[in-house]
């Protein structure tokens, strides 16, 4: 397996910043007070909601793309 993938790093360096920006946009959209740096005051449910909603939005975007929209 690719060494970068094993270490949890993105294969494309530009993807890291894009995903990071997307994370903050989603958190803002759903009302989770995510901030740069330490976020230990957030619950695991809040953090999970951000990640889950990111996945949902990515899947929806891929479905639209595959449908030709």
C-alpha angles and dihedrals in degrees: 000000000000111000093225092053091050090055093050094250125139116252090222113052092209089058092067093062093042092052091045091053090046090052092056092045091052093046090052091046093054096038101251110145096228114167138180112277125004116026100168090128091069120091122241087245091058092048092046091049091056093050093044093049090049090055092047092052092047091050092048091050091050091049090052091049093049091048089055097248 
